[in-house]
Amino acid sequence: MHVISVDNLWKTIKRKKVLRGASLTVGEGQVYVLAGPNGAGKTTLIRILMGLITRDAGRVEVLGLEPGGAGWDTVKLEIGYLPEDASPYDRLTGWENLRFYAELYSRGDPGKVREYLENAAAISGLTREELSRRAGGYSRGMKRRLLIAATLMHNPRLVVMDEPTSGLDVFAAYRVKRTIRSMAGRGYTFLITTHDMSEAQELATHVGFIESGRIVFQGTVEEALKAYSAQSLEEAFVRAVGGGRG
């Protein structure tokens, strides 16, 4: 079953063609890492999938529906989405931040709110004392862990993360990747963007390479290594998108 299906997607922003016929599919239970250099179109593609911006042309389905179309308001509650530039509400405590999302996902059901809060506390790895503090006093790593907990608390069918470890130190990034691996092992479907090839190889079951708005390869990690006669995903990526670069 295809959780995400994108065919011949085009998008122009400020007269620049950001996506130029991009196509990809993400199957149920996959950890699909969309890898590409900065400016390749990763974030724009994600925003179209989440219904935040419209496409110029092409076909898009997420969980069987067109983003922003009929029924989308219900289906999007089955998605966990973490933008690269997301930030918690600094004036709220960790608990208050998590409760905000729990009430949103549960539509006010008190039983589900409690369940989601318990899930989030466990996923975050933050202590109860830390969760009782205002998020404005958190380190960047703690903030990211809080947001990931909010993203995963409701057991979404699909998890979309844009550069989840961007800007984190090695210890915070390790905790984030450990959480992703744990959830993936329980059958979650992930779409993750990154420009870090070591991170991609560590997390992915499937990869897509995007360059200048086009998907130039997609398949399993093993298929990528074979296709480009590479010893690592980084080497495969360089051969796929490097072209004539030195």
N, C-alpha and C positions, 0 to 999 in steps of 0.2 A: 504494500500500500504506500502510495506517495503522500507524505505529510505536506511537502511543499513541491509545487510544480511551476516552473517558470519557463516560458517559451518566447524567444525572440523579443526580449524586453529592451525598449528604447526610452531614454530620458535625456532631455536637454535642460540645463540650468544656466541661466545668464549667458545664453548663446553658445555654451559649451556642451558638446555631446558627452555626457557622463557615462551613460550606458548605451552600448551599440550592438544590439542583437543578442544580449546575454540570455543563456538558457541553462537551467540546472534542475535537478530533482533530488529531493531528500527523502529517503525511505524511513519507515517506522523503525525506531530503535537504533538508528545510526547516530554517530557523532560526526557530523559533517563540518569540516573546517574549511572556510572560504578564505584562502590566502592570497594576498596581493600587496604590492607596494602602496604607500600612501598616495591617494588620489586616483586609485584604480577603479573606484566605483563601489567599494564594499558597503560603505555606510548608506549611500543612496539606495542601493538594492534592498538593504535591510529596512529602510524607512518605507519603501514601497510595499514590502511584504507585510509590514505592520499597519498599513493603511494610513500612514502619516502624511504621505505625499502621493500624488497621482502619477501614473505612467503616461507617456506619450503614445506608445504602441506596444503590442505584445499581449500575451496571456499570462495571468498569475492566479494560482489557487493555493490557499493555505488552509489545511484541514477541510478541504473540499469546497471552500467558498472563496469568492473574490473579495480581497481586502476592501473594507468600506462598503460592501454591498449588502443585500438583504441577509439578515441573520448574523451579521458580523459582530454586533454588540454582544451577543451571547457567546459566540465562538471565541472571541478574543479573551474571555475570562479563562479559557483553557490554555492560554499561552503565557509563559513567563518571559518578559522582555527586559533586558538590561542594556541601555545605551552606554556608549563609552563615556559620555559627559554627565552621567547621572550623579546626583548628590542627595544625601538625606537632608531632612529639614533640621538645620543646625540648632534651632531653639527648642526642638523636641528631644525627649530622651530616646534611647534606643527602643525601649518598649513602646513608646508613643508612636514612633515611626512605624514599627511593625504592626501595631494595632490599626493604624490608618490603612495599610494595605490589606490586612486581614478582613477588615470590614468591607473594603471594596470588593475583594474576591468572593466573600461569603454572602454579599448583599444583605448584611446585617444579621445573619443567622447566628445567635449567641453560641450555640454548640460548635459551629464551624470556626467561629472567631477564636475560641479557646484552643481548638485543634490546630489551627494554623499558627497561632502564637507559640504553641509548644514545638511544632515542627521547626519554626523559624529559629527559636532559641537554640535548638540542637544543631541546626545547620550552621548557624553563625559561629559557634564555638566561643562566643563571648560569655563572660560570667554574668551572673545576675547583678552584681555590683556594677559592672561595665554597662549593662543594658539600662541601668537606672540613671546613668549619667547623660547629660545633654550630648547629642551627636556632634555638636560644634567642637567639643573637646577631644574627639577621636582622632587617631592617626589616619592617614589615607588608607592604610591596609584595613583598619577596623571599619571604616566607612564602607569600603568595598565589600567586606564580609557581611555587613549588615544589609546592604543592598542585594547581595546574592541570596541571602536568607529570605528577603522579601520576594525575590523573583521565584524562588522554588517552594515557598511555604504551602502552596495550594495544590501541590502535585500536578503541575501542568502537563498536558499531553505533548507540548512542544516548548522548548527553551531556546530563546534567541539571545545571544550575548555578543555585543560589539566590542572587540578588544578588551576582554574581561580583566586582563592583568596589566593593562597599560599604566605605566607610571609607578608601579608597585616595586618595593624592594624584593630581594630574592626570597625572604621568609614569608612575606605576605602573598607573593605570587605562588609560592609552594602550597600554602593553605588553600588558595582559590582553586588551583589545579587538582589538589587532592579531593576537594568537594565535588568538582565536576566529574572526576573519575569514579567517585563513589556513587553519584546519582546515575551516571551512565551505566554502571554495573547493575543497576536496578531497573534498566530498560527504558530510561528516559530518552527522548529524541532531542538532539542538540543541533543547532546551527550556530557556529562560532566564527567570527571574523578575527583575523590576526595577520600581522606582517612578520611574526616571529616563527621561523620554520622549525626550530627545535621544539617550541610549544606545540605546533601543529602535529609534528611526528609523535609527540608524547601523548596527545589527547585523541587524535583522529582515528576513526575507522574508515572514513571516506574524506577525500579532499577535492576541492575545486580551486584551480588557479585562475585568477582574474587579472587581466592586464588591459588598460585603456578601455575599460567598459565591456570587454568580451571575456567569456569563460573559454580559456584556451585548453583546459584539461579538466576532466572530472572522473573519478573512479576510486578504488581502494588505495590505501597507501602502498600496498605491494604492487598494484598495477602502475602507480606513478613511478616507482623505482624501476620497474621493468621497462616501461615505455621510454624512459630517458637514460637507461643504462647507468643508473645512479646508485651510489652507496648510501645516500641520505636524502631526506625530503628536501633539504636545503639545496643540494646539488641538482635534484630534479626540477625544483622551482626555478633555479637560475637558468637551466637549459630551456625550460618551457617559456619563460617570459623575458630572458636576458637578451635574446636576439644578438644584435651586434655590439652590445655594451661590453666595455672592457672588463 
